[in-house]
Amino acid sequence: MLYYALIFLVVAIIAGILGFGGIAGTSAGIAQVLFFLFLIFLVISLVMGLFRRT
């Protein structure tokens, strides 16, 4: 998931440089959502790992 967030971020940067504002904004929004989903799943995974050890 983090891989796809980085891909959308790169697409947003390239589109922004080339002047495609709509595509850049959409790609940046998708990248942001995917990054936050990755963080949520990371925290859930870490918490579940702590509970399995005890």
N, C-alpha and C positions, 0 to 999 in steps of 0.2 A: 504494500500500500504506500509505503514511503517512496518507493521507486516511481510509482505513478504520480505522486505529488510533485516530485522533482521534474518529471517529464513535462507536466502541465506548467510548472514554473518556467522551465526553459522555453516552452512554446509561447508563454505570455511575454517573456522578455524579448524574444525574437519578433513577435508580432508588434510589440510596443515600439521597437526600434524601426520597424518597417512602416509604422503608421497605421496599423490596423487596431484602432482603439477598442472596438467592440469585442473582437476576438481576444485581445489581450486582457480585457476586463473579465470576460467569461472564463478564460483559462486560469487567471489568477484566483478567481473565486472558487473554481473547482479544486485547484491546488490547495487553497486554504482549508476547504472542507475536508479533503483527504488527509491533510496533515493533522487536523484536530481529531479526526477519527482514529488515526494512527496513535496519537497520544492517549486517547481514551482507552483503546485496546491494550496499549503498553501498560498503563496503570492497572487495568483489570487483570492482566496477565501477571504482573508483579505481586498484586495482592493475593491472587489465587495461589501463586507459588509459595507465598509466606504461610498461607493456611494449610497447604499440603505438607509442609515440613513439620508442623506441630501435631 
